[in-house]
Amino acid sequence: MNTADLGLPVDVPSTALFTDHYELTMLQAALKAGTADRRSVFEVFTRRLPEGRRYGVVAGTGRVLDAVENFRFDADVIGFLRERRVVDEATLEWLSSYRFSGDVWGYPEGEVYFPGSPILRVEGSFAECVLLETVILSILNHDSAIAAAASRMASAAGERPLIEMGARRTHELAAVAASRAAYVGGFTTTSDLAAGFRYDIPTVGTSAHAFTLLHDNERDAFQAQVDSLGPGTTLLVDTYDVTEAVRTAVDIAGPELGAVRIDSGDLLLVAHRVRDQLDELGATKTKIVVTSDLDEYAIASLAAAPVDAYGVGTQLVTGSGHPTCSMVYKLVARAHSADVKAPLEPVAKKSLGAKSSVGGRKWAARRPDEHGVAEAEVIGTGAVPVELADHQLLVELIKGGEVVAREPLDTVRDRHAAARERLPLSATQLSKGEAVIPTEYV
Amino acid sequence: MNTADLGLPVDVPSTALFTDHYELTMLQAALKAGTADRRSVFEVFTRRLPEGRRYGVVAGTGRVLDAVENFRFDADVIGFLRERRVVDEATLEWLSSYRFSGDVWGYPEGEVYFPGSPILRVEGSFAECVLLETVILSILNHDSAIAAAASRMASAAGERPLIEMGARRTHELAAVAASRAAYVGGFTTTSDLAAGFRYDIPTVGTSAHAFTLLHDNERDAFQAQVDSLGPGTTLLVDTYDVTEAVRTAVDIAGPELGAVRIDSGDLLLVAHRVRDQLDELGATKTKIVVTSDLDEYAIASLAAAPVDAYGVGTQLVTGSGHPTCSMVYKLVARAHSADVKAPLEPVAKKSLGAKSSVGGRKWAARRPDEHGVAEAEVIGTGAVPVELADHQLLVELIKGGEVVAREPLDTVRDRHAAARERLPLSATQLSKGEAVIPTEYV
């Protein structure tokens, strides 16, 4: 993790505290029992998609790689753990030289996923893998939830750009990750300067009602904005009367006025009226930006309206009803020793109810039909069937502790668009339904 | 903000990037127009509570104070804004010496709130106040949402302790703030080490299924845990067969076994069976901890079950259906100049629909009935009626740019418990309803 990973100009030496207490006490017990170094395989997967959703979107993988690389127990952290007596001295000693040395494979970021998809696979000693559970799940559960909502909104918006503007509706640093995930899902820009700083996502802004109210009247406010930012700016036209505001806006900025923003009222109706008025005033190239509690359904309902861009806040950063995924990090196989030749035995919880899982180290492939459209998520253990060899989903991300798969965010964004494109058409239906392709275990 | 505010042992010099792009462009325009220094009053409030909720909980105020204090545009930030051409050189020059010098009043953290409550009031020049909008709202919207869910869960749990264990279900740093907000709302402990590090919240842990699966059998796993952590540990008993696990657990740890955790199945039924079995085995003091997608309703449904503690994850960190509040930050009054003697004029957006707001610098008081039970949230502008003078809610938080109201988290937690106690009894009904007291404007 580098200085900017928190959207802040600071050095962040460690992510090791983003960890549940029990990871460390389990480590202590396993160290004492001599089982800590047993070769182990953990997998991240979800048992189901959020209700009604047809696909999930893997997001946050790049952040996971940073988090694993910087997972170190430095002196401050060790001091805290000692003072609080979280674990014993032998365990602190072990932790002080911790560095993940195993392998991580996973779905490449931006890929879609389905129930059971082994999104991430972490292999190494039990000790080194178990510690990573909390931070890996935090990142993937949050970022994938946002990306899934973003993807649905991007489908609904079609070619029209989407502006992420939800920073004020979520934790200040979750907001930075949300901007990133939104970009992966298909958003175009963000209002969040920290996201611009950290991830180089283009930042944009319009104006707030406070700016209009600051001035003696709307005309003064518009004049001040245009004087400073030029006629290409976006003027907010719903502080008082929209029709009068649009007239004033064009009067001041001329037909070169960049855009107007509408933030309240019946957006469908108001957008039509404003478009007509702008055209009558000769401002035929002036764009209309709408905001106001939009979600994918509201965006879709505006498809036929003369809207040029959507600004989305609350519903984006809260995952449009599903603010988290239900990804879990489970031990699926382990050997009896650290020896790489020791056979891996599949393991799985056997209790009643929906929480049992499938043991064994898994591969996954997406089987296409004759037209190249996905028809099943195929998951198995053992050898990959020949006909699926070219359709495998997992790629190597960390090899012997070294990150081997960093990539630019635009690559991830393009991958997501391409992956969604290869799903059956019903994937982008907004109505509630089942996963768009079935998961098959072989 | 000090080194640990991110749950990390690092220096964090600035929160200034947690800001929407338009705050800076509005500043630029106002600087050029000569209106930037107009004395202004902004207020944070919410137009409604989340559907069905009877009260809100103010949380995050302490974090807001840190954020305002550390809101500085250092060289790295200025360099970024220049390179991206967010604002012009004159504005960058102004920003480089920015330091909030105004006043902030607000509901003390932990207080309850209702629709319209002026939770925070920020006064100073337009320029210095408008910049703080995004970060203030991020913190209050997130933390208050979590605290409100926590408060309902704490009511439902009664005297039984609540363990916050949702880190893996939300952004890794949102998780730290969520632990803090949960503690304010009435939780007892957290699993999140970063929250323990930063806010001194007691951390606790049990064990995961992976630990059992790592070992050759459940007996080995329990033995390893008890050997290392002592009989007072909490053993997870639902990896295979609960009855057999409980028998093995007491066999190994003896009647001094601290607790068993149940994480699946019909918790009501299983808790009764396990209690009976523990008692039969002589482990009458061994406690039962339940986890597994609990929310306030599930907690309430277990009130008559022999449960000693609840662990809550997903539903806590996602605000139990309401992951954000709808708090806004609005300009409510401004003068025509920077002169402190210039009269403040109330301002408000006038557009159609639910988004209009009430202008003017407000006071708020909670009027009690003859028994001391709250009967109305009274909000007004101008002079406070004599009979309400002793019931005012806003307190001074920042004076001339200096924080004057830091307080320990336990004070905040106690304040919340006391504030909830003074609400009508129906406040803690879990069923959906209206705000438990009306908001009156005078």
Interface residues (C-beta under 8 A of the other chain):
Chain A: L6 G7 L8 P9 V10 D11 V12 P13 S14 T15 L17 F18 T19 D20 H21 Y22 E23 L24 T25 M26 Q28 A29 A30 L31 K32 A33 T35 R38 S40 F42 A67 D74 D76 V77 F80 L81 R84 V86 D88 F126 V130 E133 T134 V135 L137 S138 I139 N141 H142 D143 M165 A167 R168 R169 T170 H171 E172 L173 A174 A175 A177 S191 D192 L193 A194 G196 F197 T203 V204 G205 T206 S207 A208 H209 A210 F211 L213 L214 H215 D216 D220 Q223 A224 Q225 D227 S228 L229 T233 D238 T239 Y240 D241 V242 D263 S264 G265 S292 T314 V317 T318 G319 P323 T324 S326 Y329 K330 L331 R334 H336 V347 A348 K349 K350 S351 L352 G353 K355
Chain B: L6 G7 L8 P9 V10 D11 V12 P13 S14 T15 L17 F18 T19 D20 H21 Y22 E23 L24 T25 M26 Q28 A29 A30 L31 K32 A33 T35 R38 S40 F42 A67 D74 D76 V77 F80 L81 R84 V86 D88 F126 V130 E133 T134 V135 L137 S138 I139 N141 H142 D143 M165 A167 R168 R169 T170 H171 E172 L173 A174 A175 A177 A178 S191 D192 L193 A194 G196 F197 T203 V204 G205 T206 S207 A208 H209 A210 F211 L213 L214 H215 D216 D220 Q223 A224 Q225 D227 S228 L229 T233 D238 T239 Y240 D241 V242 D263 S264 G265 S292 T314 V317 T318 P323 T324 S326 Y329 K330 L331 R334 H336 V347 A348 K349 K350 S351 L352 G353 K355
